[in-house]
Amino acid sequence: EPEVTQTPSHQVTQMGQEVILRCVPISNHLYFYWYRQILGQKVEFLVSFYNNEISEKSEIFDDQFSVERPDGSNFTLKIRSTKLEDSAMYFCATHGTVGYEQYFGPGTRLTVT
Amino acid sequence: QQQVKQSPQSLIVQKGGISIINCAYENTAFDYFPWYQQFPGKGPALLIAIRPDVSEKKEGRFTISFNKSAKQFSLHIMDSQPGDSATYFCAATYSGTYKYIFGTGTRLKVLA
């Protein structure tokens, strides 16, 4: 069964450093999302991406965040200058052109020290 | 208006019992309501979903009940098993956005 993959599984970085989280969506899916989950809390929407541009973003997704699909397969989330409060699990999700079902990757645990 | 309220926060059920988790929403534009199951350290996995044109959907031991007038929906897990112990999230979305609004999650523990 096709699945969403994410790398790395765990990233530790120092405050102020840039990080790039990577996702490989399911191959025929065209809608891509990033969500985050602070430990013990609910999953929160960050951004949606379709047709090589951002469709929607939350107020969490400020100027420190960016997304791109650099090579037609990977989908990346970049945090330019990490803060302590960026520590969370980041999930990539994708869905196809039919239906609303989103398929989540296993997540990247980001720890900012 | 974009919130989805979920209860209870945690739930303990005996093996073989019925687990019931409830969600409520305000935005009447929502037209798709999935439930996700999440094990520790893993991503949410789609369990079952419903649209508002039906009042109930069943898949195996999992049933969603939907009450459009009350703007509530619930997940019932019949014959609960220790392997069902996980965190369950309800969510909602609508066409034009597709972003999911998640509930706060319910940590279910099924005792053997």
Interface residues (C-beta under 8 A of the other chain):
Chain A: V4 Y31 Y33 Y35 Q41 K42 V43 E44 F45 S48 S55 E56 S58 F91 A93 H95 Y100 E101 Q102 Y103 F104 G105 P106 G107
Chain B: Y32 P34 Y36 G41 K42 G43 P44 A45 L46 A49 F89 A91 T93 S95 T97 Y98 K99 Y100 I101 F102 G103 T104 G105
